[in-house]
């Protein structure tokens, strides 16, 4: 199955690396979209069908958590899984992510393998055509 | 306190640079800024990030553009000739952001320290200031391609 993926990060190099990592992980991208902050991401989400959002936390204008909050207010967007990639991995911050309903988080610096595993948990194994059902346990923080 | 911060910052620089950029580093604990030729490095890019919470202050990271080009090239898997100033600035901002985030989450998992958005800045007097009085929070890392400098300063 091919997914429409939205990568949100204010760093151009980081967006490129995340895109390459997702491709290298074996996930088939039907459409790839990118935004440099939460506000730009919301605009794209309101215009295009997106299956998963991979977002940075610390961004200008609207950060990753504010983006998730806005998505949760919108019936059409609230069920889209969000993976947060962040430098801020303190317990308080992680609890905040969980409370806001993000599907998972990865702490920077990350390895490509970590992204692959987390996407597997959320979207299912790309090697398995039948996909994987997401259980509560798989949304592991 | 500064000694502890410097020690954790050194570990975080090492972790971030090795994990994200496959860049092994050596640290010169007693490095003299002049001896290391800091003033002779052309196109030194400076990036600043502020933090607040349990500790309040700022970081300054200084990396020669030539090293940033290599980092960006390796990081993105693109030819050196295709690397732009925007890529280099993105790399130094991201590196400093990761070092700061890694450092504070390593130090204390419970306290919340807020990080600002990293910003590129230019300050020709900065190097002279550092030269005249080497800051306590300065860490000098040596890579195969040259030196990387990172400094933490606490507000009074």
Interface residues (C-beta under 8 A of the other chain):
Chain A: X10 X11 X12 X13 X14 X16 X17 X20 X58 X59 X60 X86 X87 X88 X89 X90 X91 X92 X93 X107 X108 X109 X110 X111
Chain B: X15 X16 X19 X20 X72 X75 X76 X77 X78 X86 X87 X90 X91 X93 X94 X97 X98 X100 X101 X102 X104 X105 X108 X109 X110 X111 X112 X113 X115 X117
